[in-house]
C-alpha cells in the first residue's frame, strides 16, 4: 500500500510539473505570436516606406538634374567681337572674329 502511495505521489508531481510546463509554453506562444504580428506589421510598413523613399529619391535626382540643366542652359554666352571700320568709300565693314568681312571670307 505504501508503494502505491509513493507511486501516486510521483505521478502527481510529474503531472503538476507537466502542467506548469504547459502553462509556461502557452505564455511563450502568446509572446511569440505578438512578436510575429509586430514583425508582419513592420514588414508591410517597411515596404511602403521603401516605395516612398524611392519616389522621394527620384524627385530629388530630377530636381538636381533640372538645376544642372538650367545652369548650363543660361550660362552659355557667345561672345562675338565685331570691329566696325570705315573705308574710304564710306561703306562700313564688319570684321568678325574669324577674319571675314561682311560675312564673306577672305580670299
RABEL-V973150 format. One record per helix or strand of 3 or more residues. SS is the DSSP state (alpha for helix, beta for strand). FROM is the first residue (numbers start at 1). TO is the last residue. If there is no record, write none. Layout:
# RABEL-V973150
SS|FROM|TO ; SS|FROM|TO
This chain:
# RABEL-V973150
alpha|2|74 ; beta|83|86 ; beta|92|95
